[in-house]
Amino acid sequence: MKTEKRMDKPMDKLAKRQAAYAGDVIHEFHELPGKFIKELPNEYPDSQMTLPKVDSAYLVDINGRECIINREDESGPLNQGFFKRINNYRILLEYAFKKPVIQVITTHALVDKSLITVDISPTMYEDIIVVSYPTLDGSERLSTIKEKINHDELLSNVEAMNLVMIPRMFTSGNAEILEEVCVLMKKAKIEDPFFKCELTFQMRCIIHKYAETLEDIIRLEGVIDLSGESTAFRQYKDGLINQGIEQGIEQGIEQGIEQGAFEMALKLKKALGLEKAVDISGFSRDELENEKLNR
């Protein structure tokens, strides 16, 4: 891809990428309650037939009870208009899934609270979890991950997510921090090489947010080797096709002696959901749910 202008609304695009491709990782990164189960749709028609869109809604298990987390990434002020909007999201999600909803706000504004209570009505209140990035100690996180990368340590996916998120943890000097994390991103060794590819696309959003000039954007995209990651993404997609994942994985079963194909089917389950994986993989629902072959 060739950059010719600054990306429009890069933080909105980042939130959508994280919801679609890294929901489990971003949930753990924010240390939110429960165990991530699956992402949910982001559009919910209301009674007026409009289509409100949440930033990210997903299902979690909290001590055996299923709940929904609605995460809204907000760059504007946390005022009554905003709270009214996300309360409407809560109502729609509860209506759709008949499950309790936990509201979460992530913001790069400095908010000196981890939990706020909002008046919904004269007799109803709602507690909202607030993750304010400038309170997450970006300097310490940067120092820690720099040491690990410089010592060639293998990063978990959650640890590596810091590279994308650290520039949001500073209220000044973001362009300078961006330069440093881009260099670290290039050097980083991550347990899932395909996830590093995804993080590189996410870093592009951060670059377009904090780089000072278009020339800086183009230069930093070169530092993280964005063109190389685009090629890697195409090769990954081609590899899935070649192994029959998009048209049935019979060839993968033959070549992988079951196990290789099963691993690809698990990736498919994560990407497209259990039902689709069962339909096209040839593996049973029980095998894919438990992530263990019965043969």
Buried (B, 14 or more C-beta within 10 A) or exposed (E): EEBEEEBEEBBBBBBBBBBEBBBBBBBBBBEBBBEBBEBBEBEBEEEEEEEBEBBBBBBBEBEEEBBBBBBBBBEEEBEEEBBEEBBBBBBBBBEBBEEEBBBBBBBBBEBEEEEBEBEBEEEEEBEBBBBBBBBBEBEEBBEEBBEBBEEEEEBEBBBBBBBBBBBBBBEEEBBEBBBBBBBBBBEBEBEBEEBBBBBBBBBBBBBBBBBEEEEBBBBBBEBBBBEEBBEBBEEBEEEBEEBBBEEEBEBBBEEBEEEBBBEBBBBBBBEBEBEEBBEBBBBEEEBBEEEEEEE
